[in-house]
């Protein structure tokens, strides 16, 4: 009878081991650099924005608001219902071809906690308990102490995808999801998801985090800027230049990052530096001249320890080529009217 029970439980045990081994590999990250990434946290119970900020050690509330496109006026006690997905921004570092969060997401062990509970429930399967144990040098995963500080290695990547810079998003697979459905939801394709995660459709397991590349808006930030590469996914906004600049990504804006003065108190400067474009007759960051043939816009191009860089970009939208069809029609209409007058003129004599 005992053997029969073991035989019955064997598929369940194998599925758990498969999940542990597949997710324990982490996300591929071959680039020797750091970047900004996102993880999809699924709330277990009703909570609020401040609690999520504290759990993931997000330094500033506005960063969490921007990742979820919530208004800046949203307060920390804003309620988030259970089973809601919240995108959490993290700093990612690549080491040994694997990406891991580098912003010090630290969890303090509570009474009755176990590593499995912390991984599966507190952090909604974004990480597995063997990863937490290995990352913190814990020889016996069953032995942890109340008050112990645990570093949580969240999965991430900084790699370009198909030659394009993207924002990598750790998405926890839901029950009965398919690669095609996930690809459609996030604006990518099934082949890309399978390739960067090294999986096939049959390998997709509910509760497993997979790497989803989110298309980022094009920016004018140079590689000599302290915030290079400045990446923001569609429907999000980010703050940069010590909080002085707010940049928004909207696909409707031709996938071009729109940056403007945030009017926030800077984090490291006494005051925000000038953001005026030279030779623009008063245009500041994010401003444009009225619509016309030669529209000028003041773009953000980066910052250093003392300066915010801008560039005046002109967009010549008027054409000097042959007249349009509408102009031709107007000309033909006047010719027809003139001919009609000539034909009808003898009738009035």
N, C-alpha and C positions, 0 to 999 in steps of 0.2 A: 504493500500500500504506500509506504514511504517512497519507494522507487517511482511509483506511478505519479505521485505528487511532484517529485523532482522533474520527471519527464514533462509534466504539464507546465511547470514553471520555466523550463529551459528556454523556450522562445522569448519569454519576457526578460530573462537574465541576459540573453544574447543581445536583445534590442537595446538594453541599458548600456551594455559594454560597447556596442557599436556607437551609440551616441557619445559616450565618454571619449572614445578614441578618435572619432571624427572631429569633434569640436576641440579636442585638446591640442590639435595641430595648430590652431590659431589662423590668422589671416596672413597670406603671403605679403611680404613687404621687403623688396630687394633694394629700395632706395635708401642710401645712408643719410637720412634727413628726418626732420620733424615736420609735422603738419597739423592742421585742425581736422578732426573727424567727428562723426556723430554715432551714437548708439541709441537703439530704440528700447526704452525702458517701459515695461508693461506694469502698470500699477496693480498691486495685489488687493488693496482695500482703498476706500475713499481716503484721499490725502490732500495735500495742497502743494503749491509751487515751492514754498520755502522748505518743506520737508524733503522734496526731491533735490533741491539745491544743496541742502545739508548732506544728504546721503552720498551724493557724488562729488562733494566738495567743489562745486562750481563757485568760483570766486565772486562773480557779480550776477545778480538776478537778471540784469538786462541781457546777458549772454544766453540764458535759458529762454527768456522771452523771445529773443530774436530767432533762435533755432526752431521755435514753434510758431513764429509769426504772430505772437500775441502782442496786443497794444502795450506800449511802454508804461501806460498808466496802470497796468495790471498789478495788483498788490500781492504780496507774498502769501496771504491767507486765501488766495483764489483757489476754490475747491476743484480737485481733479477726481472724477469718479473712478471706481475700480474697473480694471480691464481696459484702461485708456492707455494708448501708446504716446509717450512723451519723448521727443528727441533731445538727447543730452549731449552738449558739446564737450569734447575731450581733446587734450593734446596727445598726439600720437608720436611714438619714436620707433624707428625700425632697427632691429638688432638680430643678427643671425637669421636673416630672411623672414622674420616674423615681426608683426606690428603689435605693440602693447601700449596702453595708456601710460602717459608720463606726467600726469598732473597731480599725482598723489591722492587718488581715490582711496581713502583709508576708512575701514569699518572697525568700530569698537565692539568686541564680543559682549553680548548680553546674556543674562541668565537663561539657561536651557537652550542656548544656541549650539548648533553643530555645523560643521563646514558644509554639509549637504544642504541644510536649511538656508544657510547664508547664500550659497550659490544659486540654488533652485528657486527660492522664494523671495529672499530679500532683494537679490539682483536679477530676478526673473530670467534665469538661465542664460544670461549674457556671458557667464563664466561658469566653469565646472569646479567642483571642490578639489579634484586632484591638481588643477592649475593653481588654485589658491594655496594649497599645501606646498607645492613645489616652489612657488614664487616667494613664499615666506620662510622656506627652510624648515617646514614642520615634518618631522620624521613619521609621526603617527597621526593621521588625519582625525582620529577619534579623540585625541587629547588636545584640547585648547582651554585657555583660562579666561574667566570673566574679566573684562577690562583689557584684554590683550588687543593690540592694534594690528590689524591685518591690511596689507596692501592688496588691492583688488586689480588684477591684470585684465583690463577690458580689451577686447579684440578690436583691431583697427588696421589701417594701411595708409600709405602715402604714395603708392605707385600710380603712374599714369596708366590710362586704359585706352588702348588703340591710339596712342599718341596724343591723347587729350588729358588735361588735368581735370580731375573729378573730386568730389567730396565723397569719401567712403563712409557707408552707413551700415552698421551692424543691425541686421533685421532678424528677429527671432521668428522662425518658421511656424506658422499656425497649422492646426490640424487640417488635413486634406488639401493643403496648398500644393500647387504645381509650380515648376520653374516658369512656365509660360505666364501664369497668373501674376507671379511676383514681378516678372519682367515688365508686364503691361502696367502694373500698379505704379512702378517707379521709373518708367520711361526708358527702359533699356531693352535688351533682347535676351532670349533664352540661351543662345550660344555664348554670349559674354559672361552670363552668370555661371554657366557650367565650367567655362575655361578658367576664370579667376579663382573659383572655389575648388577646382579639381574634382567635381562631382558630376554624376549623371542624374536623370530624373529618379531612378530607382534608389539613389543614395540620399534623397531628400528626406529628412526626419523632422517631425514636429518637435519643437522645443530646441532645435539646433540654430545657433546664430550663423547666418551666412553674410558674406560681403556683397553689398549692393552698391555699385557706383552711381552716384547722382550727378547729373550734368551740372557744371558750374558756369556762372556767367563770365564772359570775357572781361578782363580788367586791363588797365593801362599801367599797373604797378610793375616797376622794373626789378630785376634780380638783385639790385644793390640796396633795395629797401628792407628795413627791418621786419616788415610783415609779408615779405615775398615767400611763397605765392599766396596772395590774398584770394581765398576761394569762398564762395557762398552758393548754396544750392537754390534752385528755384523755390520761391515762396518763403525765403528766409532773409534776415538781415543780420549784419555783424558790425561790431565796433572795432576800430583800429586807431592807430596813432595816439596811444594812451587814452583812448576813449573820446578823443576830440572829433572823430569822423565816423559817421554812420553810412554803411554801404548796403544797398538793397538789391537783391536779384529777382527779376521778374521776367519771365519768358516773353511776356507781351512787349517788353522794352527791347526787343531784338537780341535777347540774351546778353545785354550789355550791363555791367555793374554800374549802378547809379549811386554816387557818393556825395554827401553833403555834410555841412557842419552839424554836429550832434547837439551842440549847446549844453553838453554835460561838463561837469567839473573834471578836469584831467586827472589821471591817476598818478602821474609822475612829474608833471610840469606845474608851475604856479598858475599859469594861464595858457590857453591854447595859442599857438603861433598863428601868424597871418595865413589866410587861405585864399588870398586874392591872386588871380591870374595876371601875370605881367602883360602889358600891352592890350588889355581887354577893356579899358575904359570903365573899370569898376566892377567887372564880373568876379564873383567869389565862387568857391567850390560848389559845383552842382548847378550853378546858374547858366542860363542860355539867353541869347538875344532873341527878340521876337521872331516868329516864323517869317521866312523870306528866302531869297535865293542863296544868300551866304550866311547861314546860321552858325553861330559860334557857341561852344559849350566849354565850361571850365571843368576839366577832368582831374581826378585824384591820381597821382603817380607814385605815392609812397611817402616815407618819412625817415628821418634819422634822429639823433639824440636831441636836436634843437630845432629842426625845420620840417614843415609839411610841404611836400612838393606838389605842384599843380602844372597843368599844361592846357593851353588854349587850342581847341580842335575845331576846325571849320568844316562845315558840311555844305558843299555847293549842290543844291538840289535842282536848280533851274537849268534847263537845256537850251543850248543855242543852235540846235539842229533845225530841221525843216519843221514847218508848222504842224500842229497836231491835227487829228481828224476833226475835232470840234471846230478849230479855226477854219479848216477847209470848208466845213459845212456852212459856217456863217458867210464865207465869201460866196459860195454857190447860192445861198438863199438871197443875198443882195443882187446877184446877177439875174436870178429868176424874177425878182420883183421889178427890176429895171426893165426887163424884156416885157413883162406884163403891162407896165405902164405905156410903153411904146405901142403895143398892139391895141390897147384900149383907147389911146388918145384920139384917133379919128372919130370915135363914136360920140365924143363930146363937142365936135366942131359944128 
